[in-house]
Amino acid sequence: MQIYWTKINKIIDETPEVKTFLIDRPEDFTWVEGSHTHFALEGFNAGDKPNRSLIRHMSISTLPHENTIGITTRIKEQCSEFKTILKNIEIGTKVAIFKTHSNVPLRREDKNIYLLSSGVGLATFRPLVLDYLERTDHVNQIHSLNIDSSKDYLFPTIFQSAPDKNFTSMFTDNRNDYYEEVQNLAADKDGLFYIVGSDEFLVDNMEVLREQGIKPEQIMLDKREKGRHELLASVYPGQDTILIDTK
């Protein structure tokens, strides 16, 4: 396993509770849209065993051509040891990244794509939307739907509708409106549905989609194969859930 030690070069306050940490990109480090990585703080590997309290799985919110690794996360007033360190971290601090993988690459299959997310889950979808806006071939359209009760919506300059690119973006601040809209989107029986959020959020969305006749192979989750299969099987019992190759 290769561990890349690099430095934080910029910190952006996206909203009162959300920060983006821009990290120097190592020369030979690359990734694709929808990637996540293990993001670790100094000291995580100082002992005989890794200190897991200093490691988190994080989505990369940038694309390689931006030449920086973006980590976007919510940091509340009451937070974990890891988030407390991040809250006070300084530019120039060394951090580590390793085990980078994409579970939700953009499927260019001449279909409509629906991005369903909660709050900071938009960080996972930011590079997918950027990739699509730069090259729209073999995707009919993309619609983003995000629920965030804080109303401090992320990345407003990117997640705004662009009719000329067949991209639409919608925000809601309550569950009733959100799930009503998910039902409406599921009228597209051939669409692809990407979901990012907590396990509970994933299951709730999949149950709505299942009731509307959406099949498990149309659903993309930000989970490795085993976790994805287990969540799909919990909603689609008795069905052979297809594992999408995301390598």
ZADRENDO-434895 format. One record per residue: residue in one letter; x, y, z of N, C-alpha, C in turn. Coordinates in steps of 0.05 Angstrom, whole numbers, m for minus. Atoms other than C-alpha are relative to their C-alpha. Example, Ala and Ser with C-alpha at 12.3 -4.5 7.8 and 13.67 -1.06 7.14 Angstrom:
# ZADRENDO-434895
type;n.east;n.north;n.up;ca.east;ca.north;ca.up;c.east;c.north;c.up
A;18;m24;0;246;m90;156;18;24;0
S;m16;m24;m1;273;m21;143;m15;22;14
//
This chain:
# ZADRENDO-434895
type;n.east;n.north;n.up;ca.east;ca.north;ca.up;c.east;c.north;c.up
M;17;m24;0;0;0;0;17;25;0
Q;m15;m25;1;27;68;m20;m14;22;15
I;11;m23;m15;17;125;28;13;25;m12
Y;m10;m26;11;23;195;m2;m2;20;23
W;m1;m22;m19;45;247;48;1;27;m15
T;2;m25;14;27;317;25;m8;22;20
K;6;m23;m18;6;385;53;m26;14;m8
I;23;m17;5;m56;427;60;9;27;m10
N;m9;m26;11;m49;488;16;m20;22;1
K;21;m20;m2;m116;523;25;m23;m12;15
I;24;8;m15;m177;520;70;m23;19;m8
I;23;m16;9;m245;544;43;m23;m4;19
D;25;2;m16;m304;559;88;m23;1;m20
E;22;1;19;m360;535;43;m26;11;12
T;23;m9;m15;m415;547;94;9;2;30
P;m8;m2;m28;m415;560;170;10;m27;12
E;m8;26;m11;m406;485;182;16;m17;m19
V;m13;17;20;m373;459;119;26;14;m10
K;m26;m9;10;m300;467;99;10;m18;m22
T;m15;16;20;m260;445;38;29;4;5
F;m29;m1;m3;m187;428;49;12;m7;m27
L;m14;5;25;m146;435;m14;28;m9;6
I;m25;13;m7;m86;389;m12;18;m2;m25
D;m19;3;22;m23;389;m55;m2;m27;m13
R;3;25;14;m28;336;m108;28;m12;m5
P;m25;13;7;31;287;m109;3;m5;m30
E;m5;0;29;63;283;m178;m13;m25;m13
D;10;25;12;42;210;m191;m28;m8;10
F;26;8;m12;m26;212;m155;m22;8;m19
T;22;m7;18;m88;208;m199;m25;m14;10
W;25;11;m8;m161;191;m191;m21;7;m22
V;21;m6;19;m227;192;m229;m24;12;16
E;24;m11;m13;m294;226;m215;m14;m20;18
G;14;18;m19;m332;198;m156;18;m15;19
S;m19;15;m16;m269;175;m120;m2;8;30
H;m4;m5;m29;m260;169;m45;28;m9;7
T;m27;8;m9;m195;162;m7;1;m2;30
H;m5;0;m29;m169;147;62;17;26;6
F;m13;m25;m6;m150;215;91;8;m2;30
A;m11;5;m27;m105;211;152;17;24;10
L;m15;m21;m13;m74;260;201;27;m10;11
E;m26;8;m10;m2;260;226;m3;m16;26
G;0;17;m23;11;205;277;m18;m24;m3
F;18;23;3;m40;156;249;15;m27;m1
N;m16;24;3;15;105;235;25;0;17
A;m24;m3;m17;63;122;291;4;m25;18
G;m2;23;m17;48;59;332;1;m26;m15
D;0;26;13;46;m15;318;m24;m4;m18
K;25;2;16;m25;m9;292;m9;28;m7
P;10;m26;7;m58;48;255;m20;11;20
N;19;m14;m18;m95;98;299;m24;8;m17
R;23;m4;17;m163;93;266;m15;26;6
S;14;m25;m7;m188;155;303;11;24;m16
L;m12;m21;16;m141;195;258;m3;m5;m30
I;4;7;28;m166;164;193;m30;2;m7
R;28;0;9;m230;177;154;m1;m6;m30
H;5;3;29;m258;155;87;m13;26;m9
M;10;m25;10;m270;219;48;m2;0;m30
S;2;m4;29;m296;235;m21;19;22;m9
I;m17;m21;12;m250;275;m67;m19;18;m16
S;20;m18;12;m290;336;m88;11;15;m24
T;m12;m14;23;m243;358;m144;6;m21;m22
L;m9;17;22;m221;331;m212;30;3;m4
P;m29;m1;3;m148;316;m230;10;26;m14
H;m10;m24;15;m143;375;m279;0;25;17
E;0;m23;m18;m157;422;m221;27;1;15
N;m28;2;m11;m88;399;m196;1;5;30
T;1;m1;m29;m109;397;m123;m20;m21;9
I;18;20;m11;m142;344;m80;m19;14;20
G;20;m14;m17;m206;372;m49;m13;m20;19
I;15;15;m20;m234;343;16;m20;19;13
T;21;m18;m11;m301;374;35;m15;m15;22
T;12;14;m23;m331;357;103;m15;20;18
R;15;m16;m19;m381;383;154;14;m3;27
I;m12;0;m27;m351;402;222;m18;16;18
K;19;m13;m18;m402;416;275;15;9;26
E;m12;m11;m25;m390;451;342;9;m23;18
Q;m7;24;m16;m391;384;379;7;m21;m21
C;m10;18;21;m349;336;338;21;m19;11
S;m19;21;m8;m301;277;340;28;12;3
E;m28;m8;m2;m227;280;355;11;8;m27
F;m10;m5;27;m212;277;281;m10;28;m10
K;11;m25;9;m259;335;264;10;24;17
T;m11;m21;m17;m234;375;324;28;9;m10
I;m27;m7;10;m163;371;296;m3;15;m27
L;4;m13;26;m188;390;226;m10;29;5
K;11;m27;m5;m226;450;256;22;20;5
N;m22;m18;m8;m160;479;281;25;m4;m16
I;m24;7;16;m112;452;228;9;25;m15
E;m11;m23;14;m66;502;194;10;m7;m28
I;m12;4;27;m44;511;122;29;m8;3
G;m28;10;m1;21;474;110;2;m26;16
T;m1;24;m17;3;416;157;1;m25;m18
K;m2;25;16;23;347;131;m24;m18;6
V;22;19;m2;m33;297;117;7;m23;m19
A;m6;23;17;m34;228;85;m26;m8;m15
I;22;11;16;m78;199;30;9;m28;m10
F;m6;26;10;m81;126;9;m26;m16;m5
K;23;17;7;m127;71;m17;m23;16;m13
T;19;m17;14;m163;114;m68;m15;m17;m21
H;17;17;17;m221;83;m107;m26;15;m7
S;26;m12;7;m284;104;m144;m22;m21;m1
N;23;17;1;m350;70;m131;m22;11;m17
V;22;m13;15;m392;120;m170;10;16;m24
P;m8;m14;25;m360;137;m237;m24;6;m17
L;22;m8;18;m403;171;m289;m5;m22;m21
R;7;20;20;m439;117;m329;m11;13;m25
R;8;m13;26;m441;142;m401;m14;m21;m17
E;16;21;13;m496;96;m427;m24;11;m15
D;22;m13;15;m541;146;m464;m26;m1;16
K;24;0;m17;m589;150;m405;m1;25;17
N;3;m22;m19;m615;202;m356;12;m9;26
I;m12;6;m26;m576;206;m291;m11;18;21
Y;11;m15;m22;m605;227;m225;18;m2;25
L;m18;m1;m23;m560;248;m167;m16;7;25
L;16;m4;m24;m594;240;m100;19;2;24
S;m20;m4;m22;m556;268;m39;m12;15;23
S;8;m14;m25;m562;295;31;24;17;8
G;m20;m18;m11;m523;356;54;26;m1;m15
V;m27;m1;10;m448;350;44;5;m22;m20
G;m3;21;21;m460;289;m1;5;12;m27
L;m6;m14;25;m456;340;m57;29;m1;m7
A;m29;0;5;m381;337;m49;8;m24;m18
T;m5;23;17;m382;267;m81;m8;6;m28
F;11;m5;26;m423;292;m139;12;24;m15
R;m13;m24;13;m385;357;m153;17;m9;m24
P;m16;7;23;m333;322;m197;m15;m14;m22
L;17;13;21;m386;281;m233;m13;22;m17
V;13;m21;14;m423;344;m251;20;16;m17
L;m21;m14;16;m359;380;m273;8;m16;m24
D;m8;17;22;m339;321;m315;m21;0;m22
Y;22;0;19;m407;320;m348;m2;26;m15
L;2;m27;13;m409;395;m361;22;5;m20
E;m23;m3;19;m341;390;m395;m3;m18;m24
R;3;20;22;m361;330;m437;m27;m15;4
T;27;10;m4;m435;313;m444;m7;m25;m16
D;7;23;18;m430;255;m493;m8;m25;15
H;10;26;m10;m468;191;m479;m14;2;27
V;17;m4;m23;m507;222;m422;m23;18;m10
N;22;m16;10;m577;247;m439;m3;26;16
Q;3;m23;m17;m584;293;m380;7;m8;29
I;m5;5;m29;m566;299;m306;m18;19;16
H;16;m15;m19;m613;321;m251;10;m5;28
S;m10;3;m27;m586;334;m181;m22;9;19
L;19;m6;m21;m632;332;m120;13;m3;27
N;m13;0;m25;m605;350;m52;m18;10;22
I;15;m9;m24;m637;356;17;19;10;21
D;m18;m12;m20;m605;402;68;m17;19;16
S;17;m17;m17;m645;430;126;13;26;9
S;m14;m25;m8;m591;482;140;m6;22;m20
K;4;m19;23;m608;516;73;25;14;m9
D;m26;m10;9;m534;532;67;10;m20;m22
Y;m5;19;21;m530;496;0;29;3;m11
L;m28;0;9;m461;476;m25;4;5;m30
F;m9;m3;27;m425;495;m89;m22;13;m18
P;23;m12;15;m480;543;m114;7;7;m29
T;m7;m7;27;m440;563;m176;1;m24;m19
I;m1;25;16;m436;490;m199;m28;m13;m1
F;27;13;m1;m503;463;m175;m22;21;m5
Q;21;m18;10;m545;512;m214;m8;m10;m28
S;10;12;25;m588;491;m273;14;13;m24
A;m12;m10;25;m555;497;m342;m16;m14;m23
P;17;12;21;m610;483;m394;15;m7;m25
D;m15;5;24;m561;487;m451;17;m26;1
K;m16;24;m4;m523;428;m421;m18;m23;10
N;19;20;m10;m586;389;m400;7;m8;29
F;m6;4;m28;m566;397;m327;m20;16;17
T;18;m14;m18;m617;414;m273;7;m7;28
S;m7;3;m28;m606;424;m199;m23;9;17
M;22;m6;m17;m658;424;m144;8;m5;29
F;m5;2;m28;m652;435;m69;m27;0;15
T;23;m1;m18;m703;421;m14;10;m1;29
D;m8;m1;m28;m701;431;61;m17;m18;18
N;17;18;m17;m751;378;84;m4;m27;m15
R;2;27;10;m761;303;76;m25;m4;m18
N;25;5;16;m833;306;49;4;9;m29
D;m5;m10;27;m814;350;m10;21;m17;m15
Y;m22;16;12;m751;310;m22;m10;m26;m11
Y;9;27;8;m783;241;m25;m22;1;m21
E;20;m4;21;m841;267;m66;13;4;m27
E;m15;m5;24;m791;291;m117;14;m26;m10
V;m13;25;8;m754;224;m116;m21;m18;m14
Q;21;15;13;m820;190;m133;m5;10;m28
N;4;m12;26;m829;238;m191;23;m8;m19
L;m23;7;17;m759;224;m217;m1;m30;m8
A;1;28;6;m771;149;m213;m21;m7;m21
A;17;5;23;m823;157;m268;16;m8;m24
D;m18;8;21;m763;148;m313;10;m28;6
K;m6;28;m6;m760;72;m313;26;m9;m12
D;m26;8;12;m694;72;m352;23;16;11
G;m21;m18;m10;m656;123;m311;20;m14;18
L;m20;9;m19;m594;114;m269;0;18;24
F;4;m14;m25;m599;134;m196;25;m3;18
Y;m23;m1;m18;m537;154;m156;m9;11;27
I;8;m9;m27;m546;160;m81;24;2;18
V;m22;m4;m19;m498;189;m30;m11;11;26
G;9;m9;m27;m510;196;45;4;m23;20
S;m2;21;m20;m517;155;108;m14;m25;m9
D;13;25;7;m538;82;105;m30;2;1
E;29;m4;m3;m607;101;130;m11;16;m24
F;8;m16;23;m612;153;75;0;m17;m26
L;m2;17;24;m590;103;22;m24;m19;m1
V;22;20;m1;m641;51;45;m27;14;m5
D;25;m14;4;m698;102;48;m4;7;m29
N;3;m7;29;m684;125;m23;m5;m25;m17
M;4;25;15;m678;54;m49;m28;m11;3
E;27;10;m4;m744;35;m18;m20;15;m17
V;18;m16;17;m779;93;m54;4;m9;m29
L;m6;8;27;m744;73;m119;m11;m28;m7
R;10;27;4;m762;0;m111;m31;0;m4
E;30;m1;2;m836;17;m100;m9;12;m27
Q;7;m12;26;m834;56;m166;10;m17;m23
G;m8;18;21;m805;m3;m204;29;2;m9
I;m28;m3;8;m732;17;m207;16;m25;9
K;m14;25;m5;m686;m44;m211;27;6;14
P;m25;m4;m14;m623;m53;m168;24;7;m18
E;m22;m6;17;m577;m50;m228;0;29;m10
Q;1;m28;7;m600;21;m240;9;19;22
I;m7;m16;m24;m576;44;m172;31;m2;5
M;m29;m2;m6;m505;68;m157;3;11;28
L;m5;m9;m27;m482;74;m85;29;4;5
D;m28;m5;m6;m418;102;m57;10;m20;21
K;m8;22;m18;m400;35;m26;17;m20;m17
R;m14;22;13;m350;m19;m42;m19;m23;m5
E;18;20;10;m378;m82;m73;m16;m15;22
K;13;15;m21;m393;m120;m9;m22;16;14
G;19;m17;m14;m427;m62;26;m23;8;m18
R;22;m6;19;m466;m44;m37;m19;m23;m2
H;16;24;3;m490;m115;m45;m18;m4;24
E;15;5;m25;m512;m120;28;m23;20;2
L;22;m20;m2;m552;m54;25;m21;m5;m21
L;20;6;21;m585;m72;m41;m17;m24;8
A;14;24;m8;m602;m141;m15;m21;5;22
S;19;m6;m22;m636;m110;46;m25;13;m10
V;23;m14;11;m683;m71;1;m13;m17;m22
Y;10;17;22;m689;m121;m57;5;m29;8
P;m5;28;m9;m693;m188;m19;m8;m20;m21
G;7;22;19;m692;m251;m61;8;6;m28
Q;m9;m7;27;m664;m215;m122;30;m1;m1
D;m29;0;4;m595;m225;m150;8;29;m8
T;m8;m27;6;m566;m155;m145;25;0;m16
I;m23;m1;18;m518;m139;m201;21;19;12
L;m22;m17;m9;m450;m112;m179;12;14;m24
I;m12;m16;22;m428;m55;m225;30;1;3
D;m29;m1;m1;m354;m59;m242;8;30;m1
T;m7;m28;m1;m327;9;m220;31;3;m1
K;m30;m2;1;m252;m6;m229;8;18;m23
//
